[in-house]
Amino acid sequence: DAGITQSPRHKVTETGTPVTLRCHQTENHRYMYWYRQDPGHGLRLIHYSYGVKDTDKGEVSDGYSVSRSKTEDFLLTLESATSSQTSVYFCATAQGGEQYFGPGTRLTVT
Amino acid sequence: GNSVTQMEGPVTLSEEAFLTINCTYTATGYPSLFWYVQYPGEGLQLLLKATKADDKGSNKGFEATYRKETTSFHLEKGSVQVSDSAVYFCALLRQGATNKLIFGTGTLLAVQP
């Protein structure tokens, strides 16, 4: 257990509102990731970070931004939520080629 | 490009049956290969991995062998239990990538008593 927590665990929001999801780790891992999980697509990488203030886009980054001001925290922001962003969001960290996942956040955009 | 293809589910088995979930990959170089498991309502957990050709990863009675000649990493278990019911994801980590995993779409396994 890599000590990864995500908050909130569940959120319902309205179209057009901003939303921020938080990932917190206690293992001092350098790499952190945000994925979304949707039926028929598996997990798709949104953004990742390879150090404090160092981030890059994944394969489905449109409509999302991230920030990492401390090693332990990686924030995912939906600037203006849309119904297509209804999904389960997972945070992960990596050490030694292995990834460790948080429990997920279920986001519903109405 | 790099990709992972898994057999579609759901796979429904009776307890103590033999399990195979097929996984094939496309990648340049020599990726590391992984199987992750996701139990209902939880995040993914690493089940097993293999880092080079002919390596066999194993854990909790599950096994998978890295076959470079067939670009495959099939997951097997000799006798499944109800508690094995979960979604299984095959994934690859490309050499030189910043630890970015590429996942298959997942296979739901349902084991009936």
Interface residues (C-beta under 8 A of the other chain):
Chain A: I4 Y31 Y33 G40 H41 G42 L43 R44 L45 Y48 Y50 D56 G58 F90 A92 A94 G97 E98 Q99 Y100 F101 G102 P103 G104
Chain B: S32 F34 Y36 E42 G43 L44 Q45 L46 K49 T51 F89 L93 T98 N99 K100 L101 F103 G104 T105 G106
